[in-house]
Amino acid sequence: MSAKSVAAILIVGAVVLVPLWLKQPSAPAAAAPVNVATKLAPAGGPAAPLAPVPRVLPRFVDVGTTSCAPCKVMMGVLAELESRYPDSLKVEFINSHDNPDIAEKLNITAIPSQLFYAPGGQELFRHTGVMRTDAVVAKWKELGVILPEPKAAP
C-alpha cells in the first residue's frame, strides 16, 4: 500500500469517526457519594441533619377589605379553610385598601375576589363575590386538586 493510500484511508476514517466520537455522551466524572440527609459540619465536626424541603402547596388568595360585608363573610371562609386544610392549602388574604399596588398587579376590579393558584404559581381560576367553603373545595376538585378529608374541629 502506498503512502497516499494510507493517508487517504486515515483522512476518510477521521472524517467519519471523529463526528461519531464527538456525539457520544461523555461519562460523568466519578464523584464521592453524597448523603443528602446530612450537611457538612465545620472542620471535622459531626454532620447535622438537613432541614426538610418545604412542600409547595396550592394557594387560595382572597383580595378584599376588612370592612365590606361580603369581604367579612370571606374572612370566615378563609378561617374555615385554614383550620380544615392547614397542611394541604396555603390560604392568604390581601387587603386591597392597604395594598392597592398588589391588587392592581393582580388586576382586581371588584372585591372580594378569589384566586386559585397551582403549586407552581400559575393562576388556575378566579372568582368575584362571596364563595362559600364547600364551593371552594369543589372548585379545587374541579381543577384537579383533591384536598384530603378535613381535620376534625378541636
C-alpha positions as CSV (number, residue, x, y, z in Angstrom):
1,M,0.0,0.0,0.0
2,S,1.3,3.4,-0.9
3,A,1.7,6.3,1.4
4,K,-1.0,8.2,-0.5
5,S,-3.5,5.3,0.1
6,V,-2.7,5.1,3.8
7,A,-3.1,8.9,4.1
8,A,-6.5,8.8,2.2
9,I,-7.7,6.0,4.5
10,L,-6.7,7.9,7.6
11,I,-8.4,11.1,6.3
12,V,-11.6,9.3,5.4
13,G,-11.6,7.4,8.8
14,A,-11.1,10.7,10.6
15,V,-13.9,12.4,8.7
16,V,-16.3,9.6,9.6
17,L,-15.2,8.6,13.1
18,V,-14.4,12.0,14.7
19,P,-18.0,13.3,14.4
20,L,-19.3,10.0,15.7
21,W,-16.9,10.1,18.6
22,L,-17.9,13.8,19.4
23,K,-21.6,12.8,19.5
24,Q,-21.0,10.2,22.3
25,P,-22.1,11.4,25.7
26,S,-19.2,11.9,28.0
27,A,-19.1,9.8,31.1
28,P,-19.7,11.7,34.2
29,A,-16.7,12.2,36.5
30,A,-16.7,9.8,39.4
31,A,-17.9,11.6,42.4
32,A,-17.9,10.7,46.0
33,P,-21.3,9.5,47.3
34,V,-23.3,12.3,49.0
35,N,-25.5,11.7,51.9
36,V,-28.5,14.0,51.2
37,A,-29.8,13.6,54.7
38,T,-26.9,15.4,56.3
39,K,-24.9,18.5,55.6
40,L,-21.2,19.0,56.2
41,A,-20.2,20.4,59.6
42,P,-17.4,22.9,60.1
43,A,-13.9,21.3,60.2
44,G,-14.5,17.7,61.1
45,G,-17.5,18.2,63.4
46,P,-20.4,15.9,63.3
47,A,-22.8,16.2,60.3
48,A,-26.1,17.9,61.1
49,P,-29.4,16.8,59.6
50,L,-30.7,19.0,56.7
51,A,-33.9,20.9,57.2
52,P,-36.8,19.2,55.4
53,V,-37.6,20.6,52.0
54,P,-40.8,22.7,52.3
55,R,-43.8,21.3,50.4
56,V,-45.2,23.7,47.9
57,L,-48.9,23.9,48.3
58,P,-51.7,25.2,46.1
59,R,-52.7,28.7,47.2
60,F,-56.1,30.3,47.7
61,V,-55.9,34.1,47.8
62,D,-58.8,36.3,48.7
63,V,-58.5,40.0,47.9
64,G,-60.8,42.3,49.8
65,T,-61.0,44.6,52.8
66,T,-61.9,44.1,56.4
67,S,-64.9,46.5,56.2
68,C,-67.2,45.4,53.3
69,A,-69.9,43.0,54.2
70,P,-69.1,40.3,51.6
71,C,-65.4,40.6,52.5
72,K,-66.3,39.9,56.1
73,V,-68.1,36.7,55.0
74,M,-65.0,35.7,53.1
75,M,-63.0,36.1,56.3
76,G,-65.0,33.3,57.9
77,V,-64.4,31.2,54.8
78,L,-60.7,31.8,55.0
79,A,-60.6,30.9,58.7
80,E,-62.5,27.7,58.0
81,L,-60.2,26.7,55.1
82,E,-57.1,27.4,57.2
83,S,-58.4,25.2,60.1
84,R,-59.6,22.4,57.8
85,Y,-56.6,22.1,55.5
86,P,-53.5,23.5,57.3
87,D,-51.1,21.1,55.6
88,S,-52.7,21.0,52.2
89,L,-53.7,24.5,51.2
90,K,-52.0,27.9,51.7
91,V,-54.7,30.4,52.4
92,E,-53.9,34.1,52.0
93,F,-55.7,37.4,52.4
94,I,-54.7,40.6,50.7
95,N,-56.3,43.8,51.9
96,S,-56.8,45.9,48.8
97,H,-57.0,49.2,50.7
98,D,-53.7,48.6,52.4
99,N,-52.1,47.1,49.3
100,P,-53.6,48.8,46.2
101,D,-50.4,48.2,44.2
102,I,-50.8,44.4,44.7
103,A,-54.5,44.5,43.9
104,E,-53.6,46.4,40.7
105,K,-50.9,43.9,39.7
106,L,-53.4,41.1,40.2
107,N,-55.9,43.0,38.0
108,I,-58.6,43.1,40.7
109,T,-61.5,45.1,39.6
110,A,-64.0,44.2,42.3
111,I,-63.9,42.8,45.8
112,P,-64.0,40.3,47.2
113,S,-62.1,38.3,44.6
114,Q,-60.6,34.9,45.0
115,L,-57.7,33.5,43.1
116,F,-56.7,29.8,42.8
117,Y,-53.0,29.1,42.2
118,A,-51.4,25.8,41.4
119,P,-48.3,24.8,43.5
120,G,-46.1,26.1,40.6
121,G,-47.6,29.5,40.9
122,Q,-49.8,29.7,37.8
123,E,-53.3,31.1,38.2
124,L,-55.9,28.4,37.6
125,F,-59.2,30.3,38.3
126,R,-60.6,33.5,39.7
127,H,-64.0,34.4,41.1
128,T,-65.5,37.6,42.2
129,G,-68.0,37.8,45.1
130,V,-68.6,35.5,48.1
131,M,-67.6,31.9,47.7
132,R,-68.6,29.5,50.4
133,T,-66.1,26.9,51.8
134,D,-67.8,23.9,50.1
135,A,-67.8,25.8,46.8
136,V,-64.0,26.5,47.2
137,V,-63.3,22.8,47.9
138,A,-65.5,21.8,44.9
139,K,-63.6,24.2,42.6
140,W,-60.3,22.8,43.7
141,K,-61.5,19.3,42.9
142,E,-62.7,20.5,39.5
143,L,-59.3,22.0,38.9
144,G,-57.7,18.6,39.8
145,V,-56.5,19.4,43.3
146,I,-58.1,16.9,45.7
147,L,-57.9,18.2,49.3
148,P,-57.8,15.5,52.0
149,E,-60.6,14.9,54.4
150,P,-60.8,18.0,56.7
151,K,-59.2,17.9,60.1
152,A,-61.7,17.4,62.8
153,A,-62.6,20.5,64.8
154,P,-61.0,20.7,68.2
